[in-house]
Amino acid sequence: MSSQPNDGTDFRAVQELVERLGLPVKKMDLFERALTHSSYVNESPRAQEDNERLEFLGDAVLDFLAGAWAYHHFADMAEGELTRLRSSLVRTEQLASFARDLNFGPALRLGRGELTSGGRDRDALLCDAFEAFIGALYLETSIELCAQFIEPMFEAACGKIFARPDLSDSKSRLQEHAQGNKLGALAYAIVNKSGPEHSRTFEIEVRLNGEALGSGSGSSKAIAEQAAASAALKTLGLE
């Protein structure tokens, strides 16, 4: 067995990944670099550069896109909660999950040591590769296409993020306030649905003892409930 990584096989895996994702990419060299770990460069004489610089760029692009997406989707959410949501969307575990869902593992270009120690499924390496991939996508296409690529993933992740007890989201804060002050029962009601089946917009109202406290809208019930809870916190003077 050769002591060198197989450049040809690894490059084909990178090309297959980009083609499978349906991205309008003409040059593969940036994406090849995005999926190249420093351990690979150390062992392969043909590899010129690892993904660390692209990772730096992709990190900044993802921060911006996550912040912009949260801002536009949660119009009533306070700055502190927007910051927490953005951080949750771009944390290491979440980006690694995105990479795992897209099956980045087989396309990672790793040195022998990283390969044998399970590097293809390690959160840190998958996160770094995903950030670098976004950096490459930004350089090769545009910020608009990056947004089209990542925003559906943000949308899908929100349900799980809002279910996490460690995230101090609007819905949890409103529930804690109502229970702590013995104000009564909270209920969330859908007051309107619009749009086609595959792209619905929900409008939800949160009620305390049957009285409306706030309403919000979003592309899922979870997002609309968060917006409604944030509006209710404002009504109660808690934001």
Buried (B, 14 or more C-beta within 10 A) or exposed (E): EEEBBEBEEBBEBBBEBBEEBEBEBEEBEBBBBBBBBBBBBEBBEEBEEBBBEBBEBBBEBBBBBBBBBBBEBBEBBBEEBBEBBBBBBBBBEBBBBBBBEBEBBEBBBBBBEBBEEEBBEBBEBBBBBBBBBBBBBBBBBEEEBBBEBBBEBBBEBBEEBBEEEEBEBBBBBBEEBBEEEEBEEBEBEEEEEEEEEEEBBBBBBBBBEEEBBBBBBBBBBBBBBBBBBBBBBBBBEEB
